[in-house]
Structures are given as structure tokens and as C-alpha cells.
Amino acid sequence: MQKRGTADRLTLVSTVGRWFHLHQPVLIERGQTYWVDYETSELCIDRGDGSVTRAAGWLCR
């Protein structure tokens, strides 16, 4: 299972950690949970209303 983070405020994300870069920045609202799905190279965001948003990116090593 991937490590999940929770946004403590409205955050514009373009990079997760040092290695995962998004094609386009995405907003994560306060209290929403996010994680990187390394198999599909996507940032997943649990919006808290039963939906999960996915944003494409790439790994840089």
C-alpha cells in the first residue's frame, strides 16, 4: 500500500516528494487524502465525497 498524506490546507501540488512530478498542477483541499499510484503513474486524491481524482505524472530518479 502506498503512503498517504492529508492536506492541512488548500495546496497547489506539482511535485510529490522528490520523485513524482505532475503534468499539470492540481489543487488538494484541506482534509483530502492523496497518494501516488506508482503502477499507473498517477496522483490519486480522495475528495471525501466518495470520488477519487487521478492526475497523470511521471517518476524522475
N, C-alpha and C positions, 0 to 999 in steps of 0.2 A: 504494500500500500504506500502511496506517495505521501510525503509530509504535507500537511495542510496548514495554511495560515489564515488568520482572521484579520480583516482590515479594522483598525481602530478609529479611522476617519475616512472621509472621501479621498480616494487616492487614484491618481492617474499613473498607470503602470505601463512601462515599455520594456522593462527587463525584470526577470525574477532570478534572484541570486546573481551569480556572475555569468552563468552559462546559458540561460534561456532568454532569447530576445524575440519580442513580438513583431510581426509585420507592421501592425498599426497599434498605437497606444489604446488602452481600454480603461474605462472608469470602473472602480470597485467601490461600492457604497460601504459605509460604516456597518460593521457586523456581518458582512458577507464573507463566506469562506472560499478560498481559492487554492488550487494545486496545479502542478504541471503533470499532464499525461504524456510521459516520455515515449510511449508506443505510437501515439498519433501526432506528436509534436504540437500539442495544443495546451493553452492555459484554460483550465476549467474554473468557472465561477458559479458557486451555488448561490443563487439570488435570494433564497429564503422563502420563495413562494412556490416551491416545487419545480422550478425550472433551473437548468444548468446551461450557462452560456459558454461557448467554446471560441477561443481566439487562436488563430494559427501563428506559429513562430518557428524558430529553429534553435538548435543547440550549437554553441560555439565553445570549443575546447582548446 
